[in-house]
Amino acid sequence: MGNEIATKGMLTPTTYEGAVQFSETLAGSTMVPAAFKGKPADILVAVQWGSEVGLAPMQALQNIAVING
């Protein structure tokens, strides 16, 4: 992962490629909310939306819910 992910007590992707790899890893985990399992694209979008409102990646996954699409 090298320079693609910054660590300050948390993993935060700093490039598009790093974000894609991060999302794919999380999508394969049993630790993410059910709505995100196996859905790296949804994880990528949620993390980006979260970033835009000041949330760390994992906070975004835990606190962003899509209602009615």
C-alpha positions in Angstrom: 0.0 0.0 0.0 3.0 2.3 0.5 2.1 6.0 -0.1 -1.5 5.2 -1.0 -2.8 5.2 2.5 -1.9 7.7 5.3 -1.9 6.5 8.8 -2.7 8.8 11.7 -4.3 6.2 14.0 -6.6 5.4 11.1 -6.4 4.2 7.6 -7.3 6.9 5.1 -6.8 6.4 1.4 -5.0 9.3 -0.3 -5.3 8.2 -4.0 -8.0 6.8 -6.1 -6.2 3.5 -6.5 -5.7 3.4 -2.7 -9.4 4.1 -2.1 -10.4 1.3 -4.5 -8.0 -1.2 -2.8 -9.3 -0.1 0.6 -12.9 -0.5 -0.5 -12.3 -4.0 -2.0 -10.6 -5.1 1.2 -13.5 -3.8 3.4 -16.1 -5.3 1.1 -14.6 -8.7 1.7 -14.7 -8.3 5.5 -17.4 -9.6 7.8 -16.8 -6.5 10.0 -18.6 -4.0 7.8 -22.3 -3.3 8.0 -24.4 -5.9 6.0 -25.4 -3.3 3.4 -21.7 -2.9 2.3 -20.6 -6.6 2.3 -19.4 -7.5 -1.2 -20.1 -3.9 -2.5 -16.8 -2.1 -2.9 -18.3 0.6 -5.1 -20.9 1.4 -2.4 -18.1 1.6 0.2 -16.1 3.9 -2.0 -19.0 6.3 -2.4 -19.9 6.2 1.3 -16.3 7.0 2.3 -16.2 9.9 -0.2 -19.5 11.3 1.0 -18.3 10.9 4.6 -15.1 12.7 3.8 -17.0 15.6 2.4 -18.8 16.1 5.7 -15.7 15.5 7.9 -16.2 11.8 8.8 -13.3 9.3 8.9 -13.8 6.3 6.5 -15.1 3.8 9.2 -17.3 6.5 10.7 -18.9 7.0 7.2 -19.6 3.3 6.9 -21.2 3.1 10.3 -23.2 6.4 10.0 -24.3 6.8 6.4 -27.5 5.0 5.4 -29.1 5.2 2.0 -32.9 5.2 2.2 -35.0 4.4 -0.9 -31.9 4.1 -3.1 
